[in-house]
Amino acid sequence: MYRQFFINTFVEMFTYRAHFLLWRLRSIIAFLAVFFMWNALFMQREAIAGFTKPEMFTYVILGAFLSMVIFSAKSGVIADEIKDGTLSVYLMRPVGYFRSWFMRDAADKLFNIGASILELSVIIYLLAPPMSLSTDGVYLLLTMLSICVAIVMFFVLQIAVAMAAFWLVETWPIRFVYIVLIQFFAGVMFPLSIFPGILGAILQYTPFAYLVYIPVMIYLGKYDILQSIVQIAIGILWCIVIWIGAHILWKKGLRLYSAVGR
Amino acid sequence: MTRYLRLCKVLWQINIKAMRAYRGHTYMMFFTTLGWSLIAFGAMYFVTYRVDKVFGLSRAEILMITSVYGLIMGIMHTLFTANFERFSQLVNRGELYGILIKPVSAQFLVSVLRIHPLSLMRLCIGIAFILLLISQFSISITLTNVMLAIPLLFIGAYMLYCVWFICNMIVVWFHTVDNMMSFMIQASNIGRYPPEMLFATRNVWAFLLVPLTLFSAVPARVMMGTSTLTEIVILCVCALAFHAGSQFLWKRALRSYVSGGV
């Protein structure tokens, strides 16, 4: 049954092609701005904040790929469904609300994985940046694991933020703050280690860091195997904590829910 | 002209009243605008934290460009963003028809009907950042330079308006595209960086983005007294070219508009 949610989302994405293309173009421009900035900063120096030029370009490219895949999600509209009462329709159906959203997100991500690989391959071919590619099987496996954690982390964060709709009339300010935090503290634009002193150290342990920064650092071999496993374990722990929090809010929110507008 | 100024005055009064009526929304907007401005400036501050010079441009000059970018985006968000966000809805639902039959310039009404006075806060924050830079980096700025930079700031903003307008016209042919504004804001982000960053890539694709860096870089340099006459002329020529392009495309788009839905 949940497969149908996956298929429907996939079909929907093919329907609104112009919208999707523009979204992709937006991601490419965002990536190019960051890429050109680092290219400029590395013109006259060998290393910045412990990153060599190939390492930084690998960070930027893999970071862009992960942000395109992990942050592409349909579940951003959960808050709207709670607010306008559409949630009632789902509550009456014999389907798990969050499971169905997870399948929609999965379809969205699959679509974006294909598009991102294609776009970044073309960009790498055209710009030919120096890269530091890892071939170590263990690190690749750990990177894949950390990416899975990142996907789950983003999903539970989306749900937790959406729960605000049970209590607030307008949820966009919370979503806005959440998006800003992600953009800045997930390490999409630059590695979090670039922050000075204790600020940099603290930011590496927030849930946002596990979305992009930690997976890329594991891939680059900046952590040894034990450190990588610890980081993944902390990431899983964050997911569990956020999920429990979101679940409590969901239960409390449903008691308040009055399906306004329906 | 006087009629349009009177109309502007009325539009401002209406929008300020709307802002006062929805106070909760206004307070939330205040904090999100403040947060976003701080983050945008902070990102560039931390990226350049370990760098003194890039392509002969000092860190102060790069941060000044970012601050001027904030100023111009303040103007754009105050006057145009809300209107362009609504443009796809106007076209898709056939509501543009109602604007076309009014006895004022349709382009004017489409562009400034919805004003967002609170975004003027970005202007204030931008000015505060400039003052901070002047004191922190001991930049000597003369009154003449400031007086020269102000008209160029408006020319830069007008150029950006024309680019946004041109891109929005695509919606007339592709009704379902509703993320054009999100795309344009992302594309305009290039204005945070100096044009040298793009020239350094020696890549033809990067050169295409150069006009989008001029709107903030030229006024910033004029203010610091480091600009050349050529740069100023190029900004003015680009603004004129985009103005002509926007006029041409607007007329073409209106011919294709079918007022579907009405």
Interface residues (C-beta under 8 A of the other chain):
Chain A: Y16 A18 H19 L22 W23 L25 R26 I29 A30 L32 A33 F36 M37 N39 A40 L41 M43 Q44 R45 I48 A49 L126 L127 V169 E170 W172 P173 F176 V177 V180 Q183 F184 M189 F190 I194 F195 P196
Chain B: G24 H25 M28 M29 F31 T32 G35 W36 I39 G42 A43 F46 V47 T48 Y49 R50 V51 K53 V54 F55 F174 T176 V177 D178 N179 M180 S182 F183 Q186 A187 N189 I190 R192 Y193 E196 M197 L198 A200 T201 N203 W205 A206 L209
